[in-house]
Amino acid sequence: KNGHITVNRQRIDLTDLRKKVLKQYYANVISPLIENTWNDDDFNKASTMVLVGGGASYPELVDCFHEEFKGFLNIWRMHGQRTLTTCQRSPSMQ
């Protein structure tokens, strides 16, 4: 998470590589998964997407969500996102 490793007594900065890989992961895995799982009706019912889990710790991933859903979904990152899991059903699902 700190963005560097030490190899042969030399510190190697991985920050740029991590940013690139996280953006690729979002584009190749997360975004297509959302696209194949959620339909327009789901987006019409939602006004906010809440990010939880370890990935929400990476600003690069959070920025990708903001960029993709800018203008029609609020993006919230929960405090304690690494250990938080929640499921709340809307009244229409009960």
Backbone as XML, in Angstrom:
<?xml version="1.0"?>
<chain id="A" units="angstrom">
  <residue number="1" name="LYS">
    <atom name="N" x="0.820" y="-1.201" z="0.000"/>
    <atom name="CA" x="0.000" y="0.000" z="0.000"/>
    <atom name="C" x="0.859" y="1.259" z="0.000"/>
  </residue>
  <residue number="2" name="ASN">
    <atom name="N" x="2.092" y="1.166" z="0.497"/>
    <atom name="CA" x="2.918" y="2.367" z="0.597"/>
    <atom name="C" x="3.562" y="2.763" z="-0.731"/>
  </residue>
  <residue number="3" name="GLY">
    <atom name="N" x="3.479" y="1.919" z="-1.750"/>
    <atom name="CA" x="3.916" y="2.322" z="-3.080"/>
    <atom name="C" x="5.356" y="2.051" z="-3.430"/>
  </residue>
  <residue number="4" name="HIS">
    <atom name="N" x="6.052" y="1.293" z="-2.576"/>
    <atom name="CA" x="7.433" y="0.976" z="-2.924"/>
    <atom name="C" x="7.824" y="-0.384" z="-2.356"/>
  </residue>
  <residue number="5" name="ILE">
    <atom name="N" x="8.867" y="-0.959" z="-2.935"/>
    <atom name="CA" x="9.456" y="-2.190" z="-2.413"/>
    <atom name="C" x="10.964" y="-1.985" z="-2.360"/>
  </residue>
  <residue number="6" name="THR">
    <atom name="N" x="11.625" y="-2.824" z="-1.599"/>
    <atom name="CA" x="13.075" y="-2.769" z="-1.528"/>
    <atom name="C" x="13.627" y="-4.070" z="-2.093"/>
  </residue>
  <residue number="7" name="VAL">
    <atom name="N" x="14.490" y="-3.947" z="-3.088"/>
    <atom name="CA" x="15.118" y="-5.089" z="-3.739"/>
    <atom name="C" x="16.610" y="-4.792" z="-3.846"/>
  </residue>
  <residue number="8" name="ASN">
    <atom name="N" x="17.397" y="-5.729" z="-3.364"/>
    <atom name="CA" x="18.856" y="-5.557" z="-3.396"/>
    <atom name="C" x="19.288" y="-4.210" z="-2.798"/>
  </residue>
  <residue number="9" name="ARG">
    <atom name="N" x="18.695" y="-3.896" z="-1.665"/>
    <atom name="CA" x="19.014" y="-2.671" z="-0.926"/>
    <atom name="C" x="18.694" y="-1.389" z="-1.688"/>
  </residue>
  <residue number="10" name="GLN">
    <atom name="N" x="17.810" y="-1.487" z="-2.630"/>
    <atom name="CA" x="17.380" y="-0.299" z="-3.365"/>
    <atom name="C" x="15.867" y="-0.200" z="-3.302"/>
  </residue>
  <residue number="11" name="ARG">
    <atom name="N" x="15.400" y="0.989" z="-3.004"/>
    <atom name="CA" x="13.959" y="1.229" z="-2.945"/>
    <atom name="C" x="13.446" y="1.492" z="-4.356"/>
  </residue>
  <residue number="12" name="ILE">
    <atom name="N" x="12.411" y="0.760" z="-4.734"/>
    <atom name="CA" x="11.815" y="0.903" z="-6.059"/>
    <atom name="C" x="10.403" y="1.437" z="-5.887"/>
  </residue>
  <residue number="13" name="ASP">
    <atom name="N" x="10.122" y="2.561" z="-6.545"/>
    <atom name="CA" x="8.815" y="3.202" z="-6.460"/>
    <atom name="C" x="7.843" y="2.516" z="-7.421"/>
  </residue>
  <residue number="14" name="LEU">
    <atom name="N" x="6.736" y="2.009" z="-6.869"/>
    <atom name="CA" x="5.736" y="1.313" z="-7.675"/>
    <atom name="C" x="4.455" y="2.129" z="-7.846"/>
  </residue>
  <residue number="15" name="THR">
    <atom name="N" x="4.484" y="3.376" z="-7.420"/>
    <atom name="CA" x="3.276" y="4.201" z="-7.413"/>
    <atom name="C" x="2.639" y="4.311" z="-8.793"/>
  </residue>
  <residue number="16" name="ASP">
    <atom name="N" x="3.415" y="4.656" z="-9.803"/>
    <atom name="CA" x="2.858" y="4.816" z="-11.148"/>
    <atom name="C" x="2.349" y="3.494" z="-11.704"/>
  </residue>
  <residue number="17" name="LEU">
    <atom name="N" x="3.086" y="2.420" z="-11.453"/>
    <atom name="CA" x="2.652" y="1.104" z="-11.910"/>
    <atom name="C" x="1.343" y="0.704" z="-11.239"/>
  </residue>
  <residue number="18" name="ARG">
    <atom name="N" x="1.231" y="0.953" z="-9.936"/>
    <atom name="CA" x="0.003" y="0.616" z="-9.204"/>
    <atom name="C" x="-1.181" y="1.389" z="-9.767"/>
  </residue>
  <residue number="19" name="LYS">
    <atom name="N" x="-1.010" y="2.679" z="-10.041"/>
    <atom name="CA" x="-2.096" y="3.486" z="-10.602"/>
    <atom name="C" x="-2.558" y="2.914" z="-11.940"/>
  </residue>
  <residue number="20" name="LYS">
    <atom name="N" x="-1.603" y="2.571" z="-12.777"/>
    <atom name="CA" x="-1.924" y="2.027" z="-14.095"/>
    <atom name="C" x="-2.675" y="0.696" z="-13.978"/>
  </residue>
  <residue number="21" name="VAL">
    <atom name="N" x="-2.191" y="-0.180" z="-13.112"/>
    <atom name="CA" x="-2.810" y="-1.497" z="-12.953"/>
    <atom name="C" x="-4.218" y="-1.377" z="-12.358"/>
  </residue>
  <residue number="22" name="LEU">
    <atom name="N" x="-4.402" y="-0.487" z="-11.389"/>
    <atom name="CA" x="-5.728" y="-0.309" z="-10.797"/>
    <atom name="C" x="-6.717" y="0.237" z="-11.820"/>
  </residue>
  <residue number="23" name="LYS">
    <atom name="N" x="-6.292" y="1.151" z="-12.658"/>
    <atom name="CA" x="-7.174" y="1.677" z="-13.708"/>
    <atom name="C" x="-7.520" y="0.593" z="-14.726"/>
  </residue>
  <residue number="24" name="GLN">
    <atom name="N" x="-6.541" y="-0.239" z="-15.065"/>
    <atom name="CA" x="-6.806" y="-1.353" z="-15.986"/>
    <atom name="C" x="-7.769" y="-2.347" z="-15.353"/>
  </residue>
  <residue number="25" name="TYR">
    <atom name="N" x="-7.588" y="-2.638" z="-14.079"/>
    <atom name="CA" x="-8.482" y="-3.563" z="-13.367"/>
    <atom name="C" x="-9.905" y="-3.022" z="-13.376"/>
  </residue>
  <residue number="26" name="TYR">
    <atom name="N" x="-10.046" y="-1.737" z="-13.114"/>
    <atom name="CA" x="-11.384" y="-1.150" z="-13.135"/>
    <atom name="C" x="-12.003" y="-1.289" z="-14.528"/>
  </residue>
  <residue number="27" name="ALA">
    <atom name="N" x="-11.247" y="-0.914" z="-15.550"/>
    <atom name="CA" x="-11.761" y="-0.932" z="-16.923"/>
    <atom name="C" x="-12.062" y="-2.338" z="-17.417"/>
  </residue>
  <residue number="28" name="ASN">
    <atom name="N" x="-11.235" y="-3.323" z="-17.035"/>
    <atom name="CA" x="-11.369" y="-4.679" z="-17.575"/>
    <atom name="C" x="-12.192" y="-5.626" z="-16.719"/>
  </residue>
  <residue number="29" name="VAL">
    <atom name="N" x="-12.355" y="-5.310" z="-15.429"/>
    <atom name="CA" x="-13.066" y="-6.229" z="-14.534"/>
    <atom name="C" x="-14.288" y="-5.568" z="-13.887"/>
  </residue>
  <residue number="30" name="ILE">
    <atom name="N" x="-14.068" y="-4.497" z="-13.155"/>
    <atom name="CA" x="-15.156" y="-3.907" z="-12.370"/>
    <atom name="C" x="-16.241" y="-3.307" z="-13.255"/>
  </residue>
  <residue number="31" name="SER">
    <atom name="N" x="-15.864" y="-2.448" z="-14.179"/>
    <atom name="CA" x="-16.859" y="-1.782" z="-15.027"/>
    <atom name="C" x="-17.682" y="-2.780" z="-15.848"/>
  </residue>
  <residue number="32" name="PRO">
    <atom name="N" x="-17.060" y="-3.764" z="-16.513"/>
    <atom name="CA" x="-17.869" y="-4.743" z="-17.245"/>
    <atom name="C" x="-18.784" y="-5.561" z="-16.329"/>
  </residue>
  <residue number="33" name="LEU">
    <atom name="N" x="-18.324" y="-5.855" z="-15.126"/>
    <atom name="CA" x="-19.167" y="-6.599" z="-14.191"/>
    <atom name="C" x="-20.409" y="-5.800" z="-13.832"/>
  </residue>
  <residue number="34" name="ILE">
    <atom name="N" x="-20.231" y="-4.517" z="-13.550"/>
    <atom name="CA" x="-21.381" y="-3.664" z="-13.247"/>
    <atom name="C" x="-22.294" y="-3.568" z="-14.467"/>
  </residue>
  <residue number="35" name="GLU">
    <atom name="N" x="-21.705" y="-3.389" z="-15.629"/>
    <atom name="CA" x="-22.494" y="-3.270" z="-16.857"/>
    <atom name="C" x="-23.315" y="-4.528" z="-17.128"/>
  </residue>
  <residue number="36" name="ASN">
    <atom name="N" x="-22.753" y="-5.692" z="-16.822"/>
    <atom name="CA" x="-23.459" y="-6.957" z="-17.069"/>
    <atom name="C" x="-24.400" y="-7.350" z="-15.943"/>
  </residue>
  <residue number="37" name="THR">
    <atom name="N" x="-24.313" y="-6.676" z="-14.803"/>
    <atom name="CA" x="-25.132" y="-7.025" z="-13.659"/>
    <atom name="C" x="-26.284" y="-6.046" z="-13.454"/>
  </residue>
  <residue number="38" name="TRP">
    <atom name="N" x="-26.023" y="-4.782" z="-13.627"/>
    <atom name="CA" x="-27.036" y="-3.755" z="-13.405"/>
    <atom name="C" x="-27.660" y="-3.355" z="-14.733"/>
  </residue>
  <residue number="39" name="ASN">
    <atom name="N" x="-28.977" y="-3.153" z="-14.699"/>
    <atom name="CA" x="-29.644" y="-2.655" z="-15.902"/>
    <atom name="C" x="-30.112" y="-1.217" z="-15.659"/>
  </residue>
  <residue number="40" name="ASP">
    <atom name="N" x="-30.685" y="-0.614" z="-16.679"/>
    <atom name="CA" x="-31.112" y="0.784" z="-16.564"/>
    <atom name="C" x="-32.109" y="0.983" z="-15.434"/>
  </residue>
  <residue number="41" name="ASP">
    <atom name="N" x="-32.982" y="0.007" z="-15.216"/>
    <atom name="CA" x="-33.958" y="0.118" z="-14.135"/>
    <atom name="C" x="-33.268" y="0.192" z="-12.766"/>
  </residue>
  <residue number="42" name="ASP">
    <atom name="N" x="-32.196" y="-0.573" z="-12.590"/>
    <atom name="CA" x="-31.431" y="-0.508" z="-11.340"/>
    <atom name="C" x="-30.871" y="0.887" z="-11.130"/>
  </residue>
  <residue number="43" name="PHE">
    <atom name="N" x="-30.329" y="1.480" z="-12.187"/>
    <atom name="CA" x="-29.767" y="2.826" z="-12.079"/>
    <atom name="C" x="-30.850" y="3.864" z="-11.838"/>
  </residue>
  <residue number="44" name="ASN">
    <atom name="N" x="-32.059" y="3.639" z="-12.378"/>
    <atom name="CA" x="-33.168" y="4.563" z="-12.135"/>
    <atom name="C" x="-33.611" y="4.555" z="-10.681"/>
  </residue>
  <residue number="45" name="LYS">
    <atom name="N" x="-33.460" y="3.412" z="-10.007"/>
    <atom name="CA" x="-33.874" y="3.283" z="-8.615"/>
    <atom name="C" x="-32.818" y="3.775" z="-7.636"/>
  </residue>
  <residue number="46" name="ALA">
    <atom name="N" x="-31.584" y="3.859" z="-8.083"/>
    <atom name="CA" x="-30.480" y="4.212" z="-7.180"/>
    <atom name="C" x="-30.040" y="5.653" z="-7.404"/>
  </residue>
  <residue number="47" name="SER">
    <atom name="N" x="-29.665" y="6.296" z="-6.309"/>
    <atom name="CA" x="-29.082" y="7.635" z="-6.426"/>
    <atom name="C" x="-27.657" y="7.655" z="-5.894"/>
  </residue>
  <residue number="48" name="THR">
    <atom name="N" x="-27.300" y="6.598" z="-5.151"/>
    <atom name="CA" x="-25.991" y="6.551" z="-4.514"/>
    <atom name="C" x="-25.404" y="5.156" z="-4.608"/>
  </residue>
  <residue number="49" name="MET">
    <atom name="N" x="-24.113" y="5.085" z="-4.869"/>
    <atom name="CA" x="-23.375" y="3.832" z="-4.813"/>
    <atom name="C" x="-22.411" y="3.949" z="-3.637"/>
  </residue>
  <residue number="50" name="VAL">
    <atom name="N" x="-22.455" y="2.961" z="-2.754"/>
    <atom name="CA" x="-21.601" y="2.965" z="-1.571"/>
    <atom name="C" x="-20.477" y="1.956" z="-1.795"/>
  </residue>
  <residue number="51" name="LEU">
    <atom name="N" x="-19.238" y="2.423" z="-1.691"/>
    <atom name="CA" x="-18.078" y="1.567" z="-1.905"/>
    <atom name="C" x="-17.587" y="1.033" z="-0.565"/>
  </residue>
  <residue number="52" name="VAL">
    <atom name="N" x="-17.460" y="-0.288" z="-0.483"/>
    <atom name="CA" x="-16.935" y="-0.941" z="0.707"/>
    <atom name="C" x="-15.902" y="-1.966" z="0.258"/>
  </residue>
  <residue number="53" name="GLY">
    <atom name="N" x="-15.144" y="-2.491" z="1.187"/>
    <atom name="CA" x="-14.138" y="-3.489" z="0.874"/>
    <atom name="C" x="-12.776" y="-2.853" z="0.676"/>
  </residue>
  <residue number="54" name="GLY">
    <atom name="N" x="-11.777" y="-3.681" z="0.574"/>
    <atom name="CA" x="-10.405" y="-3.213" z="0.489"/>
    <atom name="C" x="-10.106" y="-2.331" z="-0.701"/>
  </residue>
  <residue number="55" name="GLY">
    <atom name="N" x="-10.769" y="-2.572" z="-1.825"/>
    <atom name="CA" x="-10.538" y="-1.760" z="-3.010"/>
    <atom name="C" x="-10.905" y="-0.302" z="-2.819"/>
  </residue>
  <residue number="56" name="ALA">
    <atom name="N" x="-11.837" y="-0.042" z="-1.908"/>
    <atom name="CA" x="-12.252" y="1.335" z="-1.635"/>
    <atom name="C" x="-11.158" y="2.120" z="-0.923"/>
  </residue>
  <residue number="57" name="SER">
    <atom name="N" x="-10.083" y="1.446" z="-0.535"/>
    <atom name="CA" x="-8.943" y="2.119" z="0.097"/>
    <atom name="C" x="-8.037" y="2.790" z="-0.919"/>
  </residue>
  <residue number="58" name="TYR">
    <atom name="N" x="-8.225" y="2.481" z="-2.186"/>
    <atom name="CA" x="-7.359" y="3.006" z="-3.229"/>
    <atom name="C" x="-8.031" y="4.174" z="-3.941"/>
  </residue>
  <residue number="59" name="PRO">
    <atom name="N" x="-7.519" y="5.375" z="-3.757"/>
    <atom name="CA" x="-8.120" y="6.549" z="-4.404"/>
    <atom name="C" x="-8.232" y="6.401" z="-5.921"/>
  </residue>
  <residue number="60" name="GLU">
    <atom name="N" x="-7.299" y="5.685" z="-6.534"/>
    <atom name="CA" x="-7.346" y="5.497" z="-7.984"/>
    <atom name="C" x="-8.615" y="4.752" z="-8.407"/>
  </residue>
  <residue number="61" name="LEU">
    <atom name="N" x="-9.022" y="3.746" z="-7.639"/>
    <atom name="CA" x="-10.252" y="3.021" z="-7.955"/>
    <atom name="C" x="-11.475" y="3.879" z="-7.681"/>
  </residue>
  <residue number="62" name="VAL">
    <atom name="N" x="-11.463" y="4.588" z="-6.568"/>
    <atom name="CA" x="-12.586" y="5.461" z="-6.228"/>
    <atom name="C" x="-12.761" y="6.524" z="-7.315"/>
  </residue>
  <residue number="63" name="ASP">
    <atom name="N" x="-11.665" y="7.061" z="-7.811"/>
    <atom name="CA" x="-11.724" y="8.053" z="-8.896"/>
    <atom name="C" x="-12.364" y="7.463" z="-10.151"/>
  </residue>
  <residue number="64" name="CYS">
    <atom name="N" x="-12.086" y="6.196" z="-10.430"/>
    <atom name="CA" x="-12.690" y="5.544" z="-11.598"/>
    <atom name="C" x="-14.211" y="5.474" z="-11.465"/>
  </residue>
  <residue number="65" name="PHE">
    <atom name="N" x="-14.704" y="5.161" z="-10.262"/>
    <atom name="CA" x="-16.151" y="5.143" z="-10.027"/>
    <atom name="C" x="-16.739" y="6.537" z="-10.236"/>
  </residue>
  <residue number="66" name="HIS">
    <atom name="N" x="-16.084" y="7.553" z="-9.669"/>
    <atom name="CA" x="-16.564" y="8.930" z="-9.837"/>
    <atom name="C" x="-16.618" y="9.302" z="-11.310"/>
  </residue>
  <residue number="67" name="GLU">
    <atom name="N" x="-15.600" y="8.939" z="-12.049"/>
    <atom name="CA" x="-15.538" y="9.287" z="-13.466"/>
    <atom name="C" x="-16.642" y="8.602" z="-14.264"/>
  </residue>
  <residue number="68" name="GLU">
    <atom name="N" x="-16.849" y="7.313" z="-14.009"/>
    <atom name="CA" x="-17.847" y="6.563" z="-14.791"/>
    <atom name="C" x="-19.273" y="6.987" z="-14.467"/>
  </residue>
  <residue number="69" name="PHE">
    <atom name="N" x="-19.555" y="7.283" z="-13.216"/>
    <atom name="CA" x="-20.933" y="7.553" z="-12.808"/>
    <atom name="C" x="-21.208" y="9.024" z="-12.527"/>
  </residue>
  <residue number="70" name="LYS">
    <atom name="N" x="-20.286" y="9.879" z="-12.934"/>
    <atom name="CA" x="-20.439" y="11.324" z="-12.730"/>
    <atom name="C" x="-21.738" y="11.805" z="-13.365"/>
  </residue>
  <residue number="71" name="GLY">
    <atom name="N" x="-22.507" y="12.544" z="-12.596"/>
    <atom name="CA" x="-23.717" y="13.144" z="-13.133"/>
    <atom name="C" x="-24.995" y="12.388" z="-12.837"/>
  </residue>
  <residue number="72" name="PHE">
    <atom name="N" x="-24.903" y="11.077" z="-12.506"/>
    <atom name="CA" x="-26.154" y="10.392" z="-12.202"/>
    <atom name="C" x="-26.106" y="9.495" z="-10.978"/>
  </residue>
  <residue number="73" name="LEU">
    <atom name="N" x="-24.957" y="9.257" z="-10.372"/>
    <atom name="CA" x="-24.884" y="8.529" z="-9.106"/>
    <atom name="C" x="-23.904" y="9.242" z="-8.181"/>
  </residue>
  <residue number="74" name="ASN">
    <atom name="N" x="-24.299" y="9.393" z="-6.935"/>
    <atom name="CA" x="-23.354" y="9.851" z="-5.920"/>
    <atom name="C" x="-22.515" y="8.654" z="-5.505"/>
  </residue>
  <residue number="75" name="ILE">
    <atom name="N" x="-21.242" y="8.861" z="-5.316"/>
    <atom name="CA" x="-20.345" y="7.785" z="-4.889"/>
    <atom name="C" x="-19.888" y="8.097" z="-3.472"/>
  </residue>
  <residue number="76" name="TRP">
    <atom name="N" x="-20.155" y="7.178" z="-2.564"/>
    <atom name="CA" x="-19.725" y="7.322" z="-1.172"/>
    <atom name="C" x="-18.743" y="6.219" z="-0.843"/>
  </residue>
  <residue number="77" name="ARG">
    <atom name="N" x="-17.699" y="6.558" z="-0.158"/>
    <atom name="CA" x="-16.739" y="5.575" z="0.341"/>
    <atom name="C" x="-16.921" y="5.510" z="1.849"/>
  </residue>
  <residue number="78" name="MET">
    <atom name="N" x="-17.274" y="4.344" z="2.338"/>
    <atom name="CA" x="-17.561" y="4.172" z="3.762"/>
    <atom name="C" x="-16.282" y="4.204" z="4.592"/>
  </residue>
  <residue number="79" name="HIS">
    <atom name="N" x="-16.367" y="4.806" z="5.754"/>
    <atom name="CA" x="-15.272" y="4.769" z="6.718"/>
    <atom name="C" x="-15.141" y="3.331" z="7.222"/>
  </residue>
  <residue number="80" name="GLY">
    <atom name="N" x="-13.933" y="2.837" z="7.349"/>
    <atom name="CA" x="-13.718" y="1.452" z="7.772"/>
    <atom name="C" x="-14.067" y="0.467" z="6.681"/>
  </residue>
  <residue number="81" name="GLN">
    <atom name="N" x="-13.925" y="0.898" z="5.426"/>
    <atom name="CA" x="-14.370" y="0.102" z="4.288"/>
    <atom name="C" x="-13.707" y="-1.260" z="4.167"/>
  </residue>
  <residue number="82" name="ARG">
    <atom name="N" x="-12.517" y="-1.423" z="4.736"/>
    <atom name="CA" x="-11.818" y="-2.708" z="4.598"/>
    <atom name="C" x="-12.502" y="-3.819" z="5.373"/>
  </residue>
  <residue number="83" name="THR">
    <atom name="N" x="-13.208" y="-3.483" z="6.432"/>
    <atom name="CA" x="-13.825" y="-4.503" z="7.268"/>
    <atom name="C" x="-15.340" y="-4.424" z="7.267"/>
  </residue>
  <residue number="84" name="LEU">
    <atom name="N" x="-15.901" y="-3.569" z="6.454"/>
    <atom name="CA" x="-17.338" y="-3.351" z="6.453"/>
    <atom name="C" x="-17.996" y="-4.116" z="5.323"/>
  </residue>
  <residue number="85" name="THR">
    <atom name="N" x="-19.029" y="-4.840" z="5.656"/>
    <atom name="CA" x="-19.870" y="-5.479" z="4.654"/>
    <atom name="C" x="-21.301" y="-5.248" z="5.072"/>
  </residue>
  <residue number="86" name="THR">
    <atom name="N" x="-22.133" y="-4.896" z="4.125"/>
    <atom name="CA" x="-23.520" y="-4.603" z="4.464"/>
    <atom name="C" x="-24.442" y="-5.045" z="3.343"/>
  </residue>
  <residue number="87" name="CYS">
    <atom name="N" x="-25.656" y="-5.348" z="3.714"/>
    <atom name="CA" x="-26.693" y="-5.655" z="2.737"/>
    <atom name="C" x="-27.982" y="-5.044" z="3.261"/>
  </residue>
  <residue number="88" name="GLN">
    <atom name="N" x="-28.544" y="-4.146" z="2.510"/>
    <atom name="CA" x="-29.808" y="-3.533" z="2.909"/>
    <atom name="C" x="-30.774" y="-3.693" z="1.768"/>
  </residue>
  <residue number="89" name="ARG">
    <atom name="N" x="-31.924" y="-4.235" z="2.070"/>
    <atom name="CA" x="-32.931" y="-4.444" z="1.040"/>
    <atom name="C" x="-33.868" y="-3.254" z="1.005"/>
  </residue>
  <residue number="90" name="SER">
    <atom name="N" x="-34.203" y="-2.867" z="-0.199"/>
    <atom name="CA" x="-35.201" y="-1.806" z="-0.329"/>
    <atom name="C" x="-36.568" y="-2.405" z="-0.057"/>
  </residue>
  <residue number="91" name="PRO">
    <atom name="N" x="-37.550" y="-1.577" z="0.316"/>
    <atom name="CA" x="-38.891" y="-2.112" z="0.594"/>
    <atom name="C" x="-39.473" y="-2.893" z="-0.581"/>
  </residue>
  <residue number="92" name="SER">
    <atom name="N" x="-39.122" y="-2.524" z="-1.800"/>
    <atom name="CA" x="-39.675" y="-3.241" z="-2.974"/>
    <atom name="C" x="-39.088" y="-4.649" z="-3.131"/>
  </residue>
  <residue number="93" name="MET">
    <atom name="N" x="-37.982" y="-4.945" z="-2.456"/>
    <atom name="CA" x="-37.353" y="-6.264" z="-2.576"/>
    <atom name="C" x="-37.833" y="-7.224" z="-1.493"/>
  </residue>
  <residue number="94" name="GLN">
    <atom name="N" x="-38.568" y="-6.734" z="-0.516"/>
    <atom name="CA" x="-38.983" y="-7.594" z="0.607"/>
    <atom name="C" x="-40.274" y="-8.297" z="0.329"/>
  </residue>
</chain>
